[in-house]
């Protein structure tokens, strides 16, 4: 019986070509074919590292036809590396379709981790990262975009978005209109020569960007909604119930409550100490 091939999900640099793992380079050399979102873009990466593996295109508008072709190759025992233009495949790109096909057909799927614009931006944001939500690209039409933001305005976790440079200012204005004053971070051209990270309130960042020509790939991070002081008493009551009835250690209770409310663990812990009379 013919042995099935393996589908490797290979992360590639989001800008700086040095940000690729030794394992990723080995896999790109060893597989039978590399399925790339843009073969011209990926060919530059492969040429830089003197990799001659055959390339084939796999993108949004050919994912069904080419997905069937790639699945056939995997069933014939061929190993395939799936790459996106930048970062980790399957995140806001058509890679998930091929991955689903592979899983449904019992094809081994192996992650080759590496660069991710989401994680890179979060790591330098200075905003809470213990709990966050990634929402990808917002809808382009303004009405739909504002309705989408309305659904997110009470989110207490840090919100990560992708946005195009031409829509960035309009999106920031919509965030200001829907969310009010929030701390935000705009990461532009991360890991590239013209990398730029802007931090401040949404008003401050709008002021900084107005009148400037905005270029490059944008990762936008928005602070989650904070509990007002009026919410402190309900927090205390919730802790009382957990401490009395759950039987869990204090550390676990603090983690559960902080995650549910989208607030820092330290804040919950300080409140629990007051309740226990140890402070």
TORMIVO-815491 format. One record per residue: x, y, z of N, C-alpha, C in turn; residue number from 1. Coordinates in Angstrom, 3 decimals. Layout:
BEGIN
PT      n_px      n_py      n_pz     ca_px     ca_py     ca_pz      c_px      c_py      c_pz  num
PT         X         Y         Z         X         Y         Z         X         Y         Z  NUM
...
END
This chain:
BEGIN
PT      n_px      n_py      n_pz     ca_px     ca_py     ca_pz      c_px      c_py      c_pz  num
PT     0.841    -1.204     0.000     0.000     0.000     0.000     0.878     1.257     0.000    1
PT     0.538     2.219    -0.856     1.324     3.442    -0.977     1.224     4.279     0.297    2
PT     2.376     4.692     0.804     2.396     5.516     2.009     1.990     6.945     1.663    3
PT     1.135     7.521     2.496     0.676     8.892     2.266     1.792     9.885     2.541    4
PT     1.736    11.019     1.845     2.694    12.080     2.090     2.336    12.883     3.337    5
PT     3.169    13.868     3.641     2.964    14.734     4.808     2.798    16.175     4.348    6
PT     1.852    16.857     4.953     1.657    18.284     4.695     2.306    19.072     5.823    7
PT     3.322    19.859     5.492     4.017    20.687     6.476     3.488    22.124     6.395    8
PT     3.100    22.676     7.538     2.621    24.063     7.613     3.801    24.912     8.070    9
PT     4.443    25.561     7.110     5.743    26.187     7.364     5.619    27.707     7.526   10
PT     6.017    28.198     8.671     6.038    29.646     8.912     7.263    30.255     8.236   11
PT     7.054    31.381     7.581     8.146    32.083     6.909     8.241    33.507     7.448   12
PT     9.348    34.202     7.199     9.532    35.542     7.757     8.427    36.527     7.370   13
PT     8.121    37.447     8.276     7.141    38.490     7.981     7.826    39.732     7.409   14
PT     9.126    39.678     7.261     9.854    40.810     6.694    11.332    40.496     6.592   15
PT    11.973    40.351     7.729    13.407    40.084     7.770    13.674    38.618     7.421   16
PT    14.426    38.378     6.345    14.662    37.019     5.866    15.455    36.165     6.855   17
PT    16.086    36.800     7.844    16.821    36.035     8.851    15.889    35.360     9.853   18
PT    14.629    35.789     9.868    13.669    35.240    10.830    13.031    33.954    10.314   19
PT    13.859    32.985    10.018    13.355    31.671     9.600    14.145    30.615    10.359   20
PT    13.492    29.546    10.740    14.168    28.539    11.555    14.981    27.584    10.686   21
PT    15.959    26.957    11.324    16.760    25.952    10.618    15.876    24.789    10.174   22
PT    14.904    24.442    10.993    14.001    23.351    10.641    13.175    23.697     9.406   23
PT    12.688    24.955     9.350    11.897    25.380     8.189    12.731    25.275     6.916   24
PT    13.984    25.703     6.967    14.853    25.627     5.796    15.062    24.172     5.362   25
PT    15.252    23.277     6.343    15.438    21.860     6.008    14.194    21.279     5.332   26
PT    13.028    21.598     5.894    11.782    21.074     5.325    11.562    21.611     3.918   27
PT    11.818    22.887     3.706    11.641    23.477     2.377    12.561    22.819     1.345   28
PT    13.723    22.352     1.794    14.642    21.656     0.885    14.198    20.215     0.615   29
PT    13.619    19.569     1.629    13.364    18.130     1.548    12.035    17.753     0.904   30
PT    11.036    18.647     0.967     9.717    18.278     0.422     9.764    18.184    -1.104   31
PT     8.711    17.581    -1.648     8.636    17.426    -3.108     8.135    18.688    -3.798   32
PT     7.324    19.466    -3.105     6.796    20.696    -3.698     6.452    21.686    -2.587   33
PT     6.577    22.975    -2.882     6.175    24.051    -1.977     4.934    24.716    -2.566   34
PT     3.842    24.709    -1.809     2.602    25.383    -2.228     2.602    26.780    -1.618   35
PT     2.652    27.789    -2.479     2.855    29.168    -2.016     1.694    30.073    -2.409   36
PT     1.380    31.001    -1.523     0.323    31.974    -1.798     0.684    32.832    -3.011   37
PT     1.953    33.237    -3.093     2.453    34.002    -4.237     3.819    33.422    -4.593   38
PT     3.892    32.706    -5.702     5.138    32.013    -6.044     6.294    32.990    -6.281   39
PT     5.978    34.179    -6.791     7.045    35.167    -7.021     7.667    35.601    -5.704   40
PT     6.808    35.815    -4.709     7.272    36.242    -3.384     8.098    35.138    -2.731   41
PT     7.581    33.919    -2.767     8.265    32.800    -2.110     9.555    32.433    -2.836   42
PT     9.584    32.623    -4.165    10.799    32.310    -4.925    11.979    33.163    -4.440   43
PT    11.707    34.392    -4.027    12.779    35.261    -3.501    13.373    34.660    -2.231   44
PT    12.497    34.141    -1.365    12.969    33.512    -0.131    13.789    32.262    -0.439   45
PT    13.260    31.403    -1.319    13.963    30.170    -1.650    15.297    30.468    -2.340   46
PT    15.303    31.447    -3.230    16.548    31.805    -3.930    17.591    32.332    -2.954   47
PT    17.134    33.104    -1.964    18.052    33.661    -0.969    18.794    32.551    -0.236   48
PT    18.090    31.439     0.013    18.704    30.323     0.737    19.116    29.172    -0.194   49
PT    19.157    29.468    -1.503    19.612    28.493    -2.504    18.831    27.176    -2.417   50
PT    17.502    27.314    -2.336    16.606    26.159    -2.295    15.921    26.047    -3.653   51
PT    15.987    24.859    -4.270    15.468    24.698    -5.630    14.207    23.836    -5.705   52
PT    13.537    23.627    -4.604    12.314    22.819    -4.586    11.261    23.425    -5.526   53
PT    10.561    22.600    -6.311     9.520    23.125    -7.212     8.420    23.876    -6.460   54
PT     7.923    24.937    -7.082     6.872    25.769    -6.497     5.571    25.598    -7.266   55
PT     4.464    25.667    -6.548     3.153    25.744    -7.191     2.308    26.753    -6.420   56
PT     1.365    27.396    -7.119     0.558    28.425    -6.460    -0.621    27.806    -5.712   57
PT    -0.953    28.411    -4.583    -2.146    28.025    -3.826    -2.629    29.282    -3.118   58
PT    -3.735    29.852    -3.601    -4.216    31.109    -3.032    -5.745    31.115    -3.008   59
PT    -6.319    32.199    -2.560    -7.761    32.277    -2.305    -8.602    31.880    -3.516   60
PT    -8.227    32.333    -4.700    -9.079    32.135    -5.870    -8.849    30.814    -6.610   61
PT    -7.854    30.042    -6.184    -7.698    28.717    -6.809    -7.673    27.603    -5.759   62
PT    -8.083    27.934    -4.515    -7.907    26.989    -3.405    -8.694    25.685    -3.600   63
PT    -9.865    25.729    -4.254   -10.639    24.497    -4.425   -10.017    23.598    -5.505   64
PT    -9.699    24.206    -6.657    -9.082    23.429    -7.740    -7.697    22.935    -7.337   65
PT    -6.863    23.850    -6.826    -5.502    23.473    -6.482    -5.470    22.607    -5.229   66
PT    -6.443    22.789    -4.335    -6.511    21.938    -3.153    -6.683    20.477    -3.537   67
PT    -7.540    20.207    -4.525    -7.758    18.837    -5.001    -6.480    18.272    -5.614   68
PT    -5.773    19.110    -6.360    -4.508    18.696    -6.985    -3.468    18.335    -5.922   69
PT    -3.342    19.188    -4.906    -2.353    18.952    -3.851    -2.714    17.722    -3.016   70
PT    -4.002    17.524    -2.785    -4.448    16.338    -2.040    -4.073    15.066    -2.817   71
PT    -4.239    15.113    -4.125    -3.872    13.963    -4.970    -2.383    13.656    -4.818   72
PT    -1.563    14.692    -4.833    -0.120    14.513    -4.674     0.210    13.898    -3.310   73
PT    -0.466    14.370    -2.266    -0.237    13.832    -0.918    -0.625    12.350    -0.855   74
PT    -1.719    11.996    -1.536    -2.153    10.594    -1.558    -1.193     9.712    -2.353   75
PT    -0.439    10.348    -3.248     0.572     9.616    -4.025     1.882     9.473    -3.251   76
PT     1.908    10.008    -2.036     3.092     9.884    -1.198     4.035    11.068    -1.254   77
PT     3.628    12.148    -1.928     4.471    13.343    -2.021     4.342    14.191    -0.758   78
PT     5.463    14.730    -0.292     5.457    15.655     0.842     5.342    17.087     0.315   79
PT     4.505    17.884     0.986     4.246    19.256     0.536     4.444    20.227     1.694   80
PT     5.096    21.354     1.408     5.215    22.448     2.379     4.256    23.554     1.953   81
PT     3.368    23.931     2.854     2.447    25.040     2.597     3.009    26.299     3.242   82
PT     3.156    27.355     2.443     3.642    28.637     2.980     2.706    29.753     2.522   83
PT     2.633    30.801     3.335     1.888    31.996     2.943     2.893    33.061     2.517   84
PT     2.410    34.229     2.150     3.336    35.298     1.770     4.272    35.649     2.916   85
PT     3.740    35.603     4.134     4.534    35.944     5.309     3.845    35.392     6.555   86
PT     4.643    34.934     7.485     4.075    34.459     8.748     3.614    33.020     8.673   87
PT     2.599    32.707     9.480     2.133    31.336     9.640     0.924    31.047     8.762   88
PT     0.991    30.041     7.887    -0.154    29.706     7.028    -1.380    29.306     7.847   89
PT    -2.553    29.575     7.269    -3.802    29.227     7.947    -4.341    30.327     8.826   90
PT    -3.570    31.407     9.012    -4.013    32.545     9.817    -4.405    33.664     8.866   91
PT    -5.726    33.891     8.726    -6.241    34.911     7.803    -5.753    34.688     6.367   92
PT    -5.692    33.423     5.941    -5.380    33.120     4.555    -6.055    31.792     4.196   93
PT    -6.017    31.374     2.926    -6.775    30.177     2.508    -6.175    28.849     2.945   94
PT    -5.085    28.879     3.675    -4.423    27.652     4.078    -5.319    26.681     4.834   95
PT    -6.288    27.213     5.584    -7.145    26.337     6.393    -7.892    25.325     5.523   96
PT    -8.230    25.712     4.270    -8.975    24.814     3.395    -8.160    23.558     3.074   97
PT    -6.895    23.742     2.724    -6.033    22.604     2.426    -5.785    21.773     3.679   98
PT    -5.621    22.433     4.800    -5.397    21.714     6.065    -6.614    20.856     6.410   99
PT    -7.822    21.401     6.193    -9.048    20.626     6.421    -9.107    19.407     5.502  100
PT    -8.773    19.614     4.225    -8.763    18.501     3.269    -7.819    17.397     3.732  101
PT    -6.639    17.814     4.173    -5.646    16.841     4.614    -6.154    16.060     5.828  102
PT    -6.705    16.765     6.794    -7.180    16.093     8.011    -8.315    15.123     7.706  103
PT    -9.224    15.528     6.810   -10.361    14.663     6.447    -9.916    13.411     5.708  104
PT    -8.738    13.477     5.090    -8.237    12.340     4.328    -7.079    11.621     5.036  105
PT    -7.001    11.849     6.347    -6.006    11.170     7.192    -4.566    11.437     6.763  106
PT    -4.339    12.637     6.205    -2.989    13.049     5.835    -2.313    13.662     7.061  107
PT    -1.121    13.230     7.350    -0.377    13.785     8.492    -0.073    15.259     8.235  108
PT    -0.394    16.090     9.219    -0.166    17.537     9.112     0.778    17.967    10.230  109
PT     1.882    18.595     9.855     2.933    18.923    10.825     3.192    20.428    10.834  110
PT     3.085    21.084    12.003     3.401    22.514    12.061     4.905    22.748    12.163  111
PT     5.400    23.710    11.393     6.797    24.152    11.488     6.729    25.616    11.947  112
PT     6.709    25.850    13.263     6.413    27.190    13.784     7.510    28.205    13.512  113
PT     7.114    29.463    13.593     8.061    30.547    13.373     7.366    31.893    13.483  114
PT     7.629    32.781    12.547     7.148    34.164    12.622     5.625    34.259    12.574  115
PT     5.101    35.231    13.318     3.676    35.562    13.304     3.539    37.038    13.624  116
PT     2.875    37.778    12.747     2.707    39.216    12.976     1.902    39.472    14.252  117
PT     0.934    38.615    14.530     0.109    38.773    15.746     0.983    38.730    16.987  118
PT     1.794    37.673    17.103     2.621    37.493    18.297     3.725    38.544    18.364  119
PT     4.314    38.869    17.216     5.367    39.886    17.194     4.838    41.226    17.708  120
PT     3.648    41.612    17.232     3.062    42.889    17.658     2.678    42.862    19.135  121
PT     2.064    41.780    19.573     1.681    41.663    20.983     2.892    41.746    21.896  122
PT     3.997    41.136    21.482     5.178    41.060    22.347     5.772    42.427    22.667  123
PT     5.554    43.407    21.797     6.106    44.747    22.041     5.020    45.769    22.372  124
PT     3.777    45.314    22.498     2.661    46.255    22.653     2.601    46.919    24.019  125
PT     2.996    46.186    25.056     2.838    46.726    26.412     1.419    46.609    26.929  126
PT     0.523    45.994    26.150    -0.854    45.753    26.585    -0.965    44.329    27.133  127
PT    -1.998    44.037    27.938    -2.121    42.693    28.515    -2.113    41.606    27.452  128
PT    -1.296    40.579    27.676    -1.172    39.493    26.701    -1.553    38.139    27.288  129
PT    -1.987    38.125    28.562    -2.354    36.841    29.161    -3.655    36.312    28.569  130
PT    -4.415    37.190    27.946    -5.667    36.790    27.290    -5.948    37.795    26.179  131
PT    -6.072    37.295    24.948    -6.337    38.199    23.826    -7.197    37.493    22.793  132
PT    -7.777    38.288    21.869    -8.609    37.735    20.806    -8.129    38.302    19.475  133
PT    -7.967    37.418    18.479    -7.530    37.842    17.153    -8.731    37.843    16.218  134
PT    -8.990    38.986    15.577   -10.174    39.136    14.731    -9.846    39.289    13.248  135
PT    -8.583    39.190    12.887    -8.222    39.284    11.464    -8.531    40.646    10.872  136
PT    -8.929    40.673     9.608    -9.260    41.925     8.928   -10.712    42.315     9.211  137
PT   -10.945    43.575     9.531   -12.306    44.087     9.685   -12.955    44.218     8.310  138
PT   -14.291    44.205     8.243   -14.966    44.430     6.956   -14.573    45.777     6.357  139
PT   -14.428    45.825     5.047   -14.024    47.074     4.385   -15.135    48.131     4.360  140
PT   -16.396    47.787     4.040   -17.456    48.813     4.038   -17.642    49.403     5.432  141
PT   -17.755    50.722     5.503   -17.750    51.377     6.809   -18.916    50.942     7.701  142
PT   -20.092    50.793     7.114   -21.251    50.389     7.914   -21.040    49.032     8.569  143
PT   -20.564    48.085     7.791   -20.298    46.745     8.330   -19.183    46.785     9.363  144
PT   -18.171    47.616     9.089   -17.045    47.719    10.009   -17.496    48.243    11.369  145
PT   -18.347    49.264    11.356   -18.829    49.835    12.625   -19.708    48.845    13.380  146
PT   -20.503    48.071    12.647   -21.333    47.054    13.314   -20.453    45.966    13.934  147
PT   -19.377    45.625    13.242   -18.443    44.621    13.757   -17.777    45.142    15.033  148
PT   -17.378    46.403    15.010   -16.753    47.005    16.184   -17.732    47.101    17.353  149
PT   -18.996    47.379    17.055   -20.016    47.422    18.113   -20.064    46.091    18.861  150
PT   -19.912    44.995    18.111   -19.946    43.667    18.733   -18.703    43.403    19.575  151
PT   -17.641    44.195    19.352   -16.389    43.995    20.088   -16.179    44.988    21.225  152
PT   -17.010    46.008    21.321   -16.692    47.113    22.230   -16.679    46.717    23.706  153
PT   -17.412    45.658    24.076   -17.419    45.229    25.474   -16.422    44.106    25.742  154
PT   -15.627    43.762    24.738   -14.608    42.721    24.904   -13.545    43.199    25.894  155
PT   -13.299    42.411    26.938   -12.322    42.816    27.949   -10.914    42.315    27.639  156
PT   -10.804    41.374    26.715    -9.482    40.917    26.310    -8.861    41.897    25.312  157
PT    -7.555    41.892    25.225    -6.857    42.676    24.210    -7.286    42.181    22.826  158
PT    -7.583    43.117    21.921    -8.079    42.771    20.585    -6.983    43.029    19.551  159
PT    -6.692    42.031    18.731    -5.677    42.160    17.682    -6.360    42.102    16.322  160
PT    -6.014    43.044    15.456    -6.621    43.156    14.132    -5.536    43.335    13.074  161
PT    -5.863    42.973    11.849    -5.055    43.363    10.697    -5.815    44.475     9.976  162
PT    -5.086    45.403     9.346    -5.743    46.456     8.584    -4.841    46.899     7.444  163
PT    -5.467    47.351     6.376    -4.684    47.846     5.241    -4.284    49.292     5.525  164
PT    -3.144    49.747     4.994    -2.704    51.123     5.261    -3.688    52.171     4.759  165
PT    -4.381    51.885     3.664    -5.295    52.896     3.111    -6.566    53.053     3.946  166
PT    -6.897    52.055     4.753    -8.102    52.150     5.593    -7.781    52.430     7.057  167
PT    -6.510    52.489     7.410    -6.138    52.571     8.822    -6.766    53.761     9.535  168
PT    -6.625    54.962     8.974    -7.161    56.152     9.650    -8.673    56.080     9.808  169
PT    -9.371    55.620     8.770   -10.833    55.488     8.861   -11.218    54.493     9.949  170
PT   -10.462    53.400    10.052   -10.738    52.405    11.091   -10.481    52.976    12.479  171
PT    -9.409    53.738    12.624    -9.116    54.361    13.925   -10.210    55.343    14.322  172
PT   -10.721    56.087    13.364   -11.823    57.003    13.648   -13.065    56.220    14.104  173
PT   -13.314    55.077    13.467   -14.453    54.249    13.860   -14.250    53.656    15.253  174
PT   -13.019    53.261    15.561   -12.722    52.746    16.906   -12.956    53.827    17.949  175
PT   -12.522    55.033    17.644   -12.751    56.160    18.553   -14.243    56.393    18.757  176
PT   -15.010    56.324    17.665   -16.453    56.563    17.727   -17.177    55.490    18.523  177
PT   -16.769    54.228    18.345   -17.482    53.110    18.975   -16.934    52.791    20.360  178
PT   -15.596    52.762    20.502   -14.975    52.341    21.761   -14.728    53.485    22.729  179
PT   -14.666    54.720    22.195   -14.254    55.834    23.038   -12.736    55.859    23.149  180
PT   -12.230    56.453    24.221   -10.779    56.566    24.400   -10.200    55.236    24.875  181
PT    -9.376    54.641    24.071    -8.706    53.378    24.405    -7.228    53.487    24.086  182
PT    -6.421    52.746    24.815    -5.014    52.622    24.451    -4.922    51.682    23.252  183
PT    -4.117    52.070    22.272    -3.933    51.219    21.097    -2.458    51.177    20.718  184
PT    -2.132    50.194    19.906    -0.779    50.077    19.358    -0.917    49.782    17.869  185
PT    -0.180    50.518    17.059    -0.155    50.277    15.623     1.241    49.807    15.256  186
PT     1.350    48.540    14.830     2.630    47.992    14.388     2.669    47.983    12.866  187
PT     3.634    48.677    12.310     3.727    48.791    10.841     5.062    48.240    10.366  188
PT     5.021    47.417     9.316     6.241    46.875     8.716     7.124    46.177     9.759  189
PT     6.516    45.376    10.620     7.264    44.704    11.682     8.377    43.831    11.110  190
PT     9.548    43.930    11.708    10.803    43.232    11.373    11.468    43.752    10.098  191
PT    10.850    44.725     9.427    11.436    45.258     8.192    12.265    46.511     8.489  192
PT    12.910    47.034     7.465    13.794    48.189     7.630    13.056    49.384     8.217  193
PT    11.813    49.615     7.751    11.054    50.787     8.198    10.040    50.433     9.289  194
PT    10.386    49.470    10.120     9.507    49.072    11.221     9.154    50.277    12.098  195
PT     7.882    50.348    12.472     7.405    51.474    13.278     6.306    50.975    14.211  196
PT     6.422    51.285    15.493     5.403    50.899    16.471     4.929    52.151    17.192  197
PT     3.656    52.501    16.990     3.061    53.684    17.624     2.184    53.245    18.781  198
PT     2.358    53.895    19.938     1.547    53.582    21.107     0.909    54.854    21.628  199
PT    -0.263    54.716    22.209    -0.950    55.866    22.808    -2.447    55.655    22.793  200
PT    -3.188    56.691    23.156    -4.637    56.602    23.027    -4.983    56.691    21.546  201
PT    -6.199    56.309    21.207    -6.594    56.348    19.800    -6.502    57.773    19.260  202
PT    -6.846    58.780    20.079    -6.727    60.189    19.657    -5.277    60.554    19.352  203
PT    -4.371    60.130    20.237    -2.957    60.460    20.062    -2.390    59.827    18.796  204
PT    -2.763    58.583    18.539    -2.235    57.891    17.356    -2.815    58.487    16.078  205
PT    -4.107    58.838    16.101    -4.714    59.502    14.932    -3.963    60.800    14.641  206
PT    -3.690    61.573    15.693    -2.965    62.831    15.535    -1.578    62.630    14.956  207
PT    -0.934    61.539    15.358     0.408    61.233    14.883     0.411    60.829    13.403  208
PT    -0.663    60.175    12.966    -0.701    59.641    11.599    -1.318    60.588    10.579  209
PT    -2.135    61.505    11.040    -2.833    62.395    10.102    -1.843    63.183     9.261  210
PT    -2.128    63.229     7.966    -1.276    63.978     7.055    -0.077    63.208     6.554  211
PT     0.124    61.989     7.080     1.258    61.187     6.644     0.807    60.138     5.638  212
PT     1.705    59.762     4.748     1.419    58.685     3.807     1.716    57.367     4.511  213
PT     0.682    56.570     4.719     0.829    55.312     5.465     1.045    54.173     4.481  214
PT     2.126    53.442     4.688     2.441    52.311     3.819     2.701    51.078     4.674  215
PT     2.698    49.925     4.009     3.115    48.697     4.667     1.997    47.930     5.336  216
PT     2.366    46.759     5.864     1.399    45.888     6.532     1.178    46.366     7.963  217
PT    -0.091    46.363     8.378    -0.472    46.931     9.673    -1.045    45.859    10.588  218
PT    -0.528    45.812    11.818    -1.154    45.031    12.888    -1.617    46.025    13.942  219
PT    -2.890    45.985    14.259    -3.511    46.952    15.155    -3.958    46.241    16.430  220
PT    -3.541    46.780    17.575    -3.892    46.176    18.858    -4.661    47.193    19.692  221
PT    -5.800    46.765    20.213    -6.677    47.651    20.987    -6.857    47.083    22.387  222
PT    -6.679    47.914    23.391    -6.869    47.469    24.772    -8.323    47.064    24.995  223
PT    -8.513    46.029    25.782    -9.869    45.605    26.117   -10.546    46.615    27.037  224
PT   -11.875    46.503    27.131   -12.613    47.404    28.006   -12.289    47.097    29.458  225
PT   -11.993    48.145    30.211   -11.668    47.963    31.619   -12.930    48.035    32.466  226
PT   -12.926    47.300    33.571   -14.022    47.422    34.527   -13.949    48.788    35.192  227
PT   -15.087    49.403    35.358   -15.126    50.661    36.084   -15.057    50.378    37.578  228
PT   -14.848    51.419    38.380   -14.797    51.235    39.837   -16.115    50.695    40.370  229
PT   -17.196    51.004    39.661   -18.501    50.523    40.101   -18.592    49.004    40.037  230
PT   -17.678    48.378    39.284   -17.719    46.919    39.145   -16.924    46.207    40.230  231
PT   -16.248    46.946    41.093   -15.405    46.301    42.086   -16.218    45.482    43.089  232
PT   -17.370    45.978    43.470   -18.184    45.229    44.432   -18.664    43.899    43.849  233
PT   -19.169    43.864    42.591   -19.505    42.567    42.007   -18.310    41.627    41.948  234
PT   -17.104    42.157    41.694   -15.911    41.327    41.685   -15.709    40.704    43.061  235
PT   -15.883    41.511    44.082   -15.728    41.009    45.456   -16.746    39.923    45.765  236
PT   -17.973    40.142    45.300   -19.020    39.151    45.545   -18.720    37.847    44.804  237
PT   -18.208    37.972    43.585   -17.871    36.776    42.819   -16.763    35.989    43.511  238
PT   -15.764    36.701    44.027   -14.681    36.032    44.741   -15.184    35.335    46.003  239
PT   -16.095    35.997    46.706   -16.661    35.401    47.917   -17.311    34.058    47.622  240
PT   -18.078    34.022    46.532   -18.778    32.790    46.152   -17.774    31.686    45.818  241
PT   -16.752    32.036    45.027   -15.749    31.038    44.648   -14.993    30.516    45.868  242
PT   -14.577    31.429    46.735   -13.807    31.033    47.919   -14.629    30.137    48.845  243
PT   -15.923    30.389    48.884   -16.796    29.641    49.788   -17.215    28.294    49.204  244
PT   -17.481    28.252    47.900   -18.137    27.078    47.334   -17.296    26.222    46.389  245
PT   -16.263    26.782    45.754   -15.576    26.017    44.703   -14.607    24.974    45.237  246
PT   -13.981    25.270    46.385   -12.988    24.345    46.921   -11.662    24.385    46.178  247
PT   -11.527    25.333    45.237   -10.290    25.454    44.467    -9.239    26.262    45.225  248
PT    -7.964    26.037    44.927    -6.908    26.876    45.519    -7.075    28.329    45.080  249
PT    -6.614    29.231    45.898    -6.758    30.663    45.602    -6.160    31.017    44.236  250
PT    -5.010    30.433    43.907    -4.345    30.750    42.636    -5.249    30.423    41.451  251
PT    -5.933    29.281    41.513    -6.825    28.886    40.416    -8.048    29.788    40.344  252
PT    -8.583    30.151    41.507    -9.742    31.046    41.541    -9.391    32.384    40.905  253
PT    -8.227    32.922    41.276    -7.778    34.211    40.730    -7.659    34.125    39.210  254
PT    -7.060    33.042    38.706    -6.900    32.876    37.267    -8.224    32.787    36.532  255
PT    -9.166    32.033    37.089   -10.478    31.872    36.458   -11.243    33.188    36.399  256
PT   -11.256    33.914    37.515   -12.004    35.168    37.580   -11.370    36.220    36.680  257
PT   -10.036    36.293    36.683    -9.337    37.275    35.838    -9.620    37.017    34.365  258
PT    -9.598    35.740    33.967    -9.844    35.406    32.561   -11.278    35.715    32.171  259
PT   -12.222    35.382    33.043   -13.634    35.618    32.720   -13.932    37.098    32.580  260
PT   -13.307    37.907    33.439   -13.580    39.347    33.415   -12.657    40.118    32.480  261
PT   -11.588    39.487    32.028   -10.654    40.176    31.145    -9.881    41.265    31.851  262
PT    -9.536    41.031    33.113    -8.767    42.016    33.885    -7.496    41.351    34.396  263
PT    -6.484    42.143    34.801    -5.209    41.566    35.248    -5.382    40.663    36.471  264
PT    -4.627    39.568    36.495    -4.653    38.655    37.644    -4.277    39.376    38.935  265
PT    -3.336    40.328    38.822    -2.875    41.055    40.014    -4.029    41.778    40.689  266
PT    -4.914    42.376    39.867    -6.055    43.109    40.424    -6.991    42.173    41.194  267
PT    -7.233    40.995    40.613    -8.105    40.021    41.273    -7.451    39.503    42.548  268
PT    -6.140    39.267    42.478    -5.418    38.741    43.642    -5.448    39.739    44.802  269
PT    -5.238    41.028    44.494    -5.271    42.058    45.551    -6.639    42.092    46.225  270
PT    -7.689    41.950    45.406    -9.044    41.965    45.957    -9.282    40.730    46.836  271
PT    -8.725    39.592    46.424    -8.895    38.366    47.214    -8.176    38.465    48.557  272
PT    -7.022    39.148    48.570    -6.288    39.333    49.829    -7.091    40.193    50.803  273
PT    -7.750    41.197    50.268    -8.596    42.045    51.135    -9.704    41.206    51.768  274
PT   -10.280    40.325    50.934   -11.363    39.486    51.435   -10.897    38.536    52.517  275
PT    -9.697    37.995    52.375    -9.190    37.033    53.324    -8.566    37.695    54.546  276
PT    -8.482    39.022    54.477    -7.961    39.759    55.633    -6.492    39.571    55.871  277
PT    -5.757    39.287    54.773    -4.319    39.043    54.920    -3.474    40.234    54.495  278
PT    -4.168    41.289    54.119    -3.414    42.482    53.714    -3.644    43.616    54.716  279
END
